[in-house]
């Protein structure tokens, strides 16, 4: 896996800030140059939202956050970087000037990507000494959540540059798509511009309001597009006869006078004010940061749903997330628990994220089970039941659980989970987990689990591998000297109500 060792970002606005967050949360150090007086604040706010989103997005262990350094000059920012991302305003003269400065100061082997949403890379390369390493890397907002990057080369871009850029994106959870020929606005923005043009006419002609138009998209085909795109969706619409039948049935519609795509709406002051007023009403007083957080929560939900689809194999962007998480787990190595087995193992450290709380501001019930499940997973990795073990066809399944709620975990609260191994035999693990308030040290909840070792392909219990049993047995032997946890072996209703 080819990784980015150090990144530089020139420009830290909406897109540049998203790139910075994407790199940092993948564990990559980032040097930034942006002369805007509010650059530090803006980038800090974007990073805060990105960290909030990642806490909802994945339970995989993220690497240590990369170091963010604000530099006093462009030259200082790019000098040691192997991936440099330019995200300055969309003006050809400005981008050419900035890219020429980057080209002169960067290492000759550094990759240089431009976040342009439509300028041709051949035009951007004009003043560069090493134009072969320049390419368009056009992302979508928010860059830290949406994984697509359009990779477009110019006339002087080396194919080795395209290949290297494509290979460096999966380790940061992104998918590069190579656009074979450079064309203004590339592919994504051309599709969006066509929809945008028609949408402006519909508002101009008072067919609907901006809120109605957004509802039409988000309650219908927008959901289909999120997981299957356009052509595969239409293939299904063709029924058993497939795409050919769809084209035969609906192709003649293209000649009907439905669209105004060939006409350009006049964005005069009146239309701008109409759209602006309707958009203000739609926002209902929510700030941009609030809307960003709502957007992030929605995207996380869609990505998580797609991750679990297709029989758990993942689908589309969800499969990409699943593969990215696998790489994070692999990179994290074995769970780093204390070598001191005289105490229960401290295996999970986390905070109660906004996505985990209910209407009372407390962690909702199924999130307790999630933390306990993460604790079991951490123990399994510790004893050798890692991704390779599972992919080889063996694993542990939880067959019985008892949870006690002793306190309340609240929004933003730091919590950690410990595990005491009660018993091990060749097919079973009996575990006792406790979630603690990290600050106070008090127990918030406990869970007792019985896990059964199985052949996942045959669907039956079998003995665990000898190495797994040896590691689990050594922990159980050490934990046998610990007091039996209060609540172990308890079941609901064990103590009769009203009895003393």
HUHU-V706269 format. One record per pair of residues at least 6 apart in sequence whose ideal C-beta (glycine too) atoms are under 7 Angstrom apart, sorted by the first residue. I is the first residue (numbers start at 1). J is the second residue. D is the distance in whole Angstrom. If there is no record, write none. Layout:
i=(I I)
j=(J J)
d=(D D)
This chain:
i=(1 2 2 2 3 3 4 4 4 4 4 5 6 6 6 6 6 7 7 7 7 7 7 8 8 8 8 8 8 9 9 9 9 9 9 9 10 10 10 10 10 10 10 10 10 11 11 11 11 12 12 12 12 12 12 13 13 14 15 15 15 15 15 16 16 16 17 17 17 18 18 18 18 18 18 19 19 19 19 20 20 20 20 21 21 21 21 22 22 22 23 23 23 24 24 24 24 24 25 25 25 25 25 25 26 26 26 26 27 27 27 27 28 29 29 30 30 31 31 31 31 32 32 32 32 32 32 33 33 33 33 40 45 49 49 49 49 50 52 52 52 52 53 53 53 53 54 55 56 56 56 56 57 57 58 59 60 60 60 61 61 61 62 63 71 74 74 74 75 78 78 78 78 79 81 81 82 82 83 83 83 84 84 84 84 84 85 85 85 86 86 86 86 86 86 86 87 88 88 88 90 90 90 92 92 95 95 95 95 96 96 96 99 99 99 99 99 100 100 102 103 103 103 103 104 106 108 110 111 111 111 111 112 112 113 113 113 114 114 114 115 115 115 116 116 116 117 117 117 118 118 118 118 120 120 120 121 121 121 121 121 121 121 121 122 122 122 124 124 125 125 125 125 128 131 132 132 132 132 133 134 134 135 135 135 135 135 135 135 136 136 137 137 137 138 138 138 138 139 140 140 140 142 145 145 147 147 147 147 147 148 148 149 149 149 150 150 150 150 150 151 151 151 151 151 151 151 152 152 152 153 153 153 154 162 165 166 166 169 169 171 173 173 175 179 179 185 194 197 198 198 198 199 200 201 201 202 202 203 203 203 204 204 209 210 210 210 210 211 211 224 225 226 227 227 227 234 234 235 235 235 237 238 238 239 283 297 303 303 303 305 306 306 306 306 306 307 307 307 307 309 309 313 314 326 329 330 334 334 335 335 335 335 337 337 337 337 338 338 341 341 341 342 344 344 344 344 345 345 345 346 346 347 347 347 347 347 347 348 348 348 348 348 348 349 350 350 351 351 351 352 352 352 352 352 352 352 354 356 356 356 357 357 357 358 361 361 362 362 362 363 368 368 368 369 371 371 372 372 372 375 375 375 376 376 376 376 379 379 380 383 383 383 384 384 384 385 385 385 393 393 393 394 394 395 395 396 396 396 396 397 397 397 398 398 399 399 399 400 401 401 402 402 402 402 403 403 404 404 404 405 406 406 406 406 407 407 409 409 413 414 414 415 415 415 415 415 416 416 417 417 417 418 418 418 419 419 420 420 420 420 421 421 421 421 421 422 422 422 422 423 423 424 424 424 426 426 426 427 427 427 427 428 428 428 429 429 430 431 431 432 432 432 432 433 433 433 434 434 435 435 436 436 436 437 446 446 448 452 453 453 453 453 454 454 454 455)
j=(171 164 167 168 168 171 28 82 83 168 172 82 28 29 80 81 82 23 28 30 81 83 85 30 31 77 78 81 84 16 19 20 30 32 85 87 33 74 77 84 86 87 88 98 102 34 86 87 88 20 32 34 39 42 43 42 87 141 87 115 139 141 143 34 87 115 42 43 46 46 139 141 142 143 144 85 87 139 143 30 32 43 47 46 47 50 144 143 144 172 30 66 172 30 47 65 66 68 50 51 54 62 65 144 63 171 172 173 63 64 65 66 66 66 67 66 68 69 71 77 81 43 68 69 70 71 77 71 73 74 77 70 289 289 292 293 296 144 293 296 353 354 144 145 296 300 62 353 297 300 353 355 300 303 325 374 325 328 329 328 329 332 328 331 77 101 102 105 105 84 102 105 106 105 106 110 110 111 111 113 168 102 106 110 111 112 113 115 137 95 98 99 102 112 114 115 115 94 95 98 116 117 119 119 123 114 116 119 124 124 126 127 112 114 124 128 134 127 128 112 112 128 129 130 129 112 130 133 133 161 164 165 133 134 135 137 165 124 136 137 137 138 139 124 136 138 138 185 189 184 185 186 189 154 182 184 134 135 136 152 153 154 157 182 154 155 182 134 154 131 134 154 156 134 156 156 157 158 161 161 154 157 151 152 153 157 161 162 165 150 152 149 151 165 149 150 152 186 149 146 148 188 296 296 299 173 174 175 317 320 175 177 169 174 176 177 179 186 187 188 162 165 166 176 177 178 179 179 182 186 161 162 182 182 178 176 176 178 175 176 327 321 324 320 186 187 193 261 261 259 260 261 213 265 260 265 208 213 210 274 275 265 271 278 275 278 279 282 278 282 233 233 302 306 315 316 243 246 242 243 246 246 245 246 245 291 355 317 318 321 318 314 315 316 317 318 314 318 321 322 315 318 319 322 387 387 387 381 382 347 378 381 382 345 346 347 382 345 346 475 478 479 478 418 419 420 434 379 418 419 416 418 375 378 379 417 418 419 371 374 375 378 416 417 416 371 415 412 413 414 363 409 410 411 412 413 415 411 363 364 367 363 364 411 364 410 411 408 409 410 409 403 435 445 403 417 435 417 433 447 417 419 433 398 431 449 451 419 431 396 468 471 472 467 468 471 395 396 468 455 456 457 455 456 454 456 429 451 452 453 451 452 454 449 451 450 451 452 450 447 449 447 448 490 491 445 447 445 446 487 445 443 444 445 446 442 444 415 444 437 438 439 435 436 437 438 444 436 438 433 434 435 433 434 436 431 433 432 479 482 485 431 472 475 476 479 430 431 432 488 430 476 472 473 476 463 464 469 452 453 461 463 450 451 452 451 472 450 449 451 446 448 485 488 446 447 449 443 446 444 445 442 443 444 444 485 487 488 461 461 462 463 464 460 461 462 462)
d=(5 7 4 5 7 5 5 6 5 5 7 5 7 5 6 5 6 4 5 5 6 5 7 7 5 5 5 4 5 5 5 5 6 5 5 7 5 6 7 7 5 7 6 6 6 6 7 4 4 6 6 4 5 6 5 7 7 6 5 5 7 6 6 7 3 7 6 5 4 6 7 6 5 3 5 5 6 7 5 5 6 6 7 6 5 4 4 5 5 6 5 6 7 6 7 5 4 6 6 7 6 6 6 7 7 7 4 7 3 6 7 5 4 5 4 6 6 5 5 4 6 7 7 7 5 6 6 5 6 5 4 6 7 7 5 6 6 4 7 7 7 7 7 6 4 6 7 4 7 4 6 4 5 7 5 6 4 4 5 6 7 4 6 6 4 5 7 7 4 5 5 5 5 6 7 6 5 7 5 7 6 6 6 6 7 5 5 6 7 7 6 6 6 7 5 6 4 6 6 5 6 6 7 6 6 6 7 7 6 6 6 5 7 7 6 6 7 4 6 6 7 4 6 6 7 7 6 7 6 6 6 6 6 5 6 3 7 6 5 7 7 6 6 7 6 7 6 7 5 5 4 7 6 7 5 7 6 6 5 6 6 3 6 6 4 5 6 6 7 4 5 5 5 6 4 6 6 4 6 5 7 6 6 6 5 5 6 6 6 7 4 5 6 7 7 4 7 6 5 4 6 7 7 6 5 6 5 5 6 6 6 7 6 5 5 6 6 5 6 6 6 5 6 5 7 5 7 5 5 6 7 5 7 6 6 6 4 6 7 4 6 7 4 6 5 6 6 6 6 6 6 6 6 4 4 5 6 6 6 7 6 5 6 5 6 4 6 6 7 5 5 7 5 6 6 5 7 5 6 4 7 5 4 3 6 7 6 6 6 5 7 7 5 6 6 3 5 4 5 5 4 6 7 4 6 6 6 6 6 6 4 5 4 5 7 6 6 7 6 6 3 7 7 4 6 4 7 7 6 5 6 5 5 4 6 6 7 6 6 5 5 6 6 4 5 7 6 6 7 5 5 5 6 6 6 5 7 6 5 6 4 6 7 5 4 6 5 5 7 6 4 6 7 5 7 6 6 7 5 4 4 5 5 7 6 6 7 5 7 6 5 4 5 5 5 6 6 6 6 6 5 5 6 7 6 5 6 4 7 5 7 5 5 5 5 5 7 5 4 6 5 7 5 7 6 6 5 6 5 6 5 5 6 6 7 6 4 6 5 7 4 6 6 6 6 6 7 5 5 6 7 5 7 5 7 6 5 5 5 6 6 6 7 5 4 5 4 7 6 6 4 6 5 5 4 4 6 6 6 5 5 6 6 7 6 4 6 6 5 7 7 5 5 5 7 5 7 5 5 5 5 7 6 6 6 7 5 6 5 6 6 7 4 7 5 7 5)
